[in-house]
Amino acid sequence: MAYRGSVRPYVNFNAKHDAEILHKAMKGIGTDEDAILMLLTARSNDQRQQIKAAYKKAHGKDLVSALKSELGGLFESLTVALMTPSVLYDATLLHNALKGAGTEDEVLIEILASRTGEQIKEITKVYKKEFGGKLEKDICGDTSGHYQKLLVILLQGSREEGVDEEKIEKDAKDLYAAGEEKFGTDEEKFITILGNRSAEHLRKVFAAYKKLSGSDIEDSIKGETTGNLENLLLAVVKCAESIPNFFAERLYKSMRRAGTDDDTLMRIMVSRSEVDMLDIRASFKKMYGQSLYTTIQEDTTGDYQKALLYLCGGND
């Protein structure tokens, strides 16, 4: 597999040297934000962790705390996100989505629908270590019904592998019978099939479903379900079809409305920068006829904007 991230490990990397550049950028009156953002967006997450260690060794203090005391606003939040190890970043996003009054369902849905089984298992481990609670228990305390059941299935991180030719027709018929064909919806069927089959198997099931019912599975879900369950089912379907398209659509929606949803914009730009940002950019351009780069340019300002554009990695 070719590397599809926009941020790649810096070739002549020297953690000690980078730690000094950051130290200088923060020393004295005023902060050199350009030096900070150009350096951090040109290093991989793993390299940033090494810089953090080198900085502490040289200066006896925590790099993230130092950055926080010098920066502010959205640029500060973005910098802290970039400095967080990626699995811990996901675990922290989930923790923040669950704690306090109300639940940020959008975050739960996005992460659990788009991460691989391996990643979800890692996140669960780090969550327990960092926050002392079980992620599953915390999710169950904050959610209910079929929505909760599907989240719990996704949390197991144990989707089947490959395509089971025998099951394609049956799955498509089961979904059709569970939804469109009858009065009332059998949500269990949707949850079991969409929660457990592999992405490539599901793509074949969706094609068979369309032949059978004449409509897209997405339209059926919209017609049959509502609220968080609907949003989660749609996210799972979209991620099975194309993860880059899923994120391109979320990025577009985070910017193309009155006021920017910076939480979503930042979360996706940070968490996909070393995974599939190049594919997301291609999807964005194809789906919306304009580049992700220019959309970010029109929608954001200042050092925050500069850093996001470096994470985007280029104009299409």
C-alpha positions in Angstrom: 0.0 0.0 0.0 1.3 3.4 -1.0 1.4 6.0 1.8 -1.6 8.2 1.6 -1.0 10.7 4.4 -0.1 14.4 3.8 2.2 14.5 6.8 5.1 12.0 6.6 8.1 11.4 8.8 10.8 14.1 8.4 13.8 12.6 6.8 16.8 14.2 8.5 15.0 14.2 11.9 16.9 15.4 15.0 14.7 15.6 18.1 17.2 17.6 20.1 17.6 20.1 17.3 13.8 20.5 16.9 13.4 21.0 20.6 15.8 23.9 20.5 14.0 25.5 17.6 10.8 25.4 19.6 12.6 26.6 22.7 13.9 29.6 20.8 10.5 30.3 19.2 9.0 30.7 22.7 11.8 32.5 24.5 11.8 36.2 25.3 9.0 38.6 24.4 6.6 37.4 21.8 6.3 34.0 20.2 7.4 32.9 16.8 4.2 31.1 15.8 5.4 30.5 12.2 8.4 28.5 13.4 6.2 26.4 15.7 3.5 25.6 13.1 6.0 24.9 10.3 8.0 22.6 12.4 5.1 20.6 14.0 3.2 20.1 10.8 6.3 18.8 9.1 7.0 16.1 11.6 5.1 12.8 12.1 3.2 12.2 15.4 5.9 9.7 16.5 8.6 12.3 15.9 6.6 14.9 17.9 6.7 12.5 20.8 10.5 12.3 20.5 10.7 16.1 20.4 8.6 16.3 23.6 11.0 13.9 25.3 14.1 15.8 24.1 12.6 19.1 25.2 11.9 17.8 28.7 15.4 16.4 29.0 17.0 19.7 27.9 14.7 22.2 29.8 13.2 20.2 32.6 9.6 21.1 31.7 6.8 19.8 29.6 6.7 21.0 26.0 2.9 20.9 25.7 2.5 23.1 28.9 5.1 25.5 27.5 3.3 25.7 24.2 -0.1 26.2 25.9 1.3 29.1 28.0 2.5 30.9 24.8 -0.4 30.2 22.4 -4.1 30.8 22.5 -7.4 30.1 20.8 -7.9 27.6 18.0 -4.2 27.5 17.1 -3.4 26.4 20.7 -6.1 23.7 20.5 -4.7 22.5 17.2 -1.2 22.4 18.5 -2.1 20.4 21.6 -4.0 18.0 19.3 -0.9 17.6 17.1 1.3 16.9 20.1 -1.0 14.1 21.4 -0.2 10.5 20.5 -2.8 9.5 18.0 -4.5 6.6 19.9 -4.6 8.8 23.0 -6.1 11.6 20.9 -9.0 9.4 19.9 -9.4 8.1 23.5 -9.5 11.7 24.7 -12.0 12.8 22.1 -14.3 9.9 23.2 -13.8 10.7 26.9 -14.6 14.4 26.3 -17.7 13.4 24.2 -19.0 11.3 27.1 -18.2 13.3 30.2 -20.3 16.2 31.5 -23.9 17.0 30.6 -25.1 15.6 27.3 -23.2 13.4 24.9 -21.4 14.5 21.7 -22.8 11.7 19.6 -21.2 13.0 16.5 -17.8 12.2 17.9 -18.7 8.7 19.0 -20.3 8.0 15.6 -17.4 9.3 13.6 -14.6 7.5 15.5 -16.4 4.1 16.0 -17.6 4.0 12.4 -14.3 4.9 10.8 -11.5 3.3 12.8 -10.2 -0.2 12.1 -10.8 -3.1 14.5 -7.1 -2.9 15.6 -7.4 0.8 16.3 -10.5 0.4 18.3 -8.9 -2.2 20.5 -5.9 0.1 21.1 -8.2 3.0 21.9 -10.1 0.9 24.5 -6.8 0.0 26.2 -5.5 3.5 26.3 -8.9 4.8 27.5 -8.8 2.5 30.5 -5.2 3.4 31.3 -5.7 7.2 30.9 -9.2 7.7 32.4 -9.5 4.7 34.7 -12.9 3.6 33.4 -14.1 1.1 30.7 -15.0 2.8 27.5 -17.9 0.3 26.9 -19.4 1.0 30.3 -19.1 4.8 29.8 -20.8 4.6 26.4 -23.6 2.4 27.9 -24.1 4.9 30.6 -24.7 7.6 28.1 -26.6 5.9 25.3 -29.6 3.6 24.9 -31.6 1.3 22.6 -30.4 0.0 19.3 -28.0 2.9 18.9 -26.2 1.7 22.1 -26.2 -1.9 20.8 -24.6 -1.0 17.5 -22.0 1.1 19.3 -21.1 -1.8 21.5 -20.8 -4.1 18.5 -18.4 -1.7 16.8 -16.5 -1.4 20.1 -15.6 -5.1 19.9 -13.4 -4.2 16.9 -14.0 -7.7 15.5 -15.6 -7.4 12.0 -15.4 -10.5 9.9 -12.7 -10.7 7.2 -13.2 -11.0 3.5 -16.3 -11.7 1.5 -18.7 -14.6 2.2 -20.3 -15.2 -1.2 -22.9 -17.5 0.3 -24.2 -14.7 2.6 -24.4 -11.8 0.1 -27.9 -12.5 -1.2 -29.2 -13.6 2.1 -27.9 -10.4 3.9 -29.5 -8.2 1.2 -32.8 -10.1 1.5 -32.7 -9.9 5.3 -32.1 -6.1 5.2 -34.9 -5.7 2.7 -37.3 -7.8 4.8 -36.2 -6.0 8.0 -36.9 -2.6 6.5 -38.8 -1.6 3.4 -40.8 -4.8 3.1 -42.7 -4.6 6.3 -44.5 -2.2 8.6 -42.1 -1.2 11.3 -38.4 -1.9 11.2 -36.4 -4.9 12.5 -33.4 -2.8 13.7 -31.6 -5.9 15.1 -31.0 -7.2 11.6 -29.6 -3.9 10.4 -27.3 -3.8 13.4 -26.0 -7.3 13.2 -25.2 -7.2 9.5 -23.9 -3.6 9.3 -21.9 -4.1 12.6 -20.2 -7.4 11.8 -19.6 -7.9 8.1 -16.4 -6.7 6.4 -16.4 -3.5 4.3 -15.9 -5.4 1.1 -18.7 -7.9 1.9 -21.0 -5.0 2.7 -20.3 -3.2 -0.6 -21.5 -6.4 -2.4 -24.5 -6.6 -0.1 -25.4 -2.9 -0.9 -25.2 -3.7 -4.6 -27.5 -6.7 -4.2 -29.9 -4.7 -2.0 -30.2 -2.1 -4.7 -31.0 -4.7 -7.3 -33.6 -6.2 -5.0 -35.3 -3.1 -3.8 -34.6 -0.5 -6.4 -33.3 1.9 -3.9 -30.0 2.6 -2.1 -29.5 1.2 1.4 -28.9 4.8 2.6 -32.3 5.9 1.4 -33.9 3.0 3.2 -32.1 3.8 6.4 -33.2 7.4 6.2 -36.8 6.3 5.6 -36.8 3.6 8.3 -34.8 5.1 11.2 -34.3 8.4 13.0 -31.9 10.3 15.3 -28.6 8.8 16.5 -29.3 5.3 15.2 -29.9 6.7 11.7 -26.7 8.8 11.9 -24.7 5.8 13.1 -26.1 3.4 10.5 -25.4 6.0 7.7 -21.9 6.5 8.9 -21.2 2.8 9.0 -22.6 2.4 5.4 -20.6 5.4 4.2 -17.4 4.1 5.8 -17.9 0.7 4.2 -18.3 2.3 0.8 -15.4 4.8 1.1 -13.8 6.2 4.2 -12.2 9.2 2.2 -15.7 10.1 0.9 -17.1 9.9 4.4 -14.5 12.4 5.7 -14.7 14.7 2.7 -18.4 15.1 3.3 -17.9 15.8 7.0 -15.2 18.3 6.2 -17.4 20.0 3.7 -20.3 20.2 6.2 -18.0 21.5 8.9 -17.2 24.6 6.8 -20.0 25.2 4.4 -22.6 26.5 6.8 -23.0 29.7 8.9 -20.1 29.5 11.3 -17.4 26.9 11.1 -17.5 23.7 13.2 -13.9 24.0 14.2 -14.0 20.9 16.5 -14.9 18.7 13.5 -12.5 20.4 11.1 -9.6 20.1 13.5 -10.4 16.6 14.6 -10.4 15.3 11.0 -7.4 17.3 9.8 -5.3 16.0 12.7 -6.5 12.4 12.8 -6.3 11.7 9.1 -3.1 13.6 8.2 -1.0 10.5 8.5 -3.7 8.1 7.2 -5.5 9.1 4.0 -5.5 12.9 3.7 -4.4 12.6 0.0 -7.5 10.4 -0.7 -9.8 12.7 1.3 -8.5 15.7 -0.8 -9.2 13.8 -4.1 -12.7 12.8 -2.8 -13.4 16.4 -1.8 -12.5 17.8 -5.2 -14.5 15.2 -7.0 -17.6 15.6 -4.8 -17.6 19.4 -4.5 -15.7 20.7 -7.5 -13.4 22.8 -5.3 -10.3 21.9 -3.4 -10.2 21.2 0.3 -7.3 23.7 0.5 -9.2 26.7 -0.9 -12.2 25.8 1.2 -10.1 25.9 4.4 -8.5 29.1 3.1 -11.9 30.8 2.7 -13.2 29.5 6.1 -10.4 30.1 8.6 -7.8 32.7 9.5 -4.5 33.3 11.1 -1.9 30.8 12.4 -4.8 28.3 12.8 -5.4 28.5 9.1 -1.7 28.3 8.2 -1.3 25.1 10.3 -4.4 23.5 8.7 -3.2 24.3 5.2 0.1 22.6 6.0 -1.8 19.6 7.3 -3.8 19.6 4.1 -0.5 19.4 2.3 -1.3 21.2 -1.0 -3.9 22.5 -3.3 -5.7 20.4 -5.9 
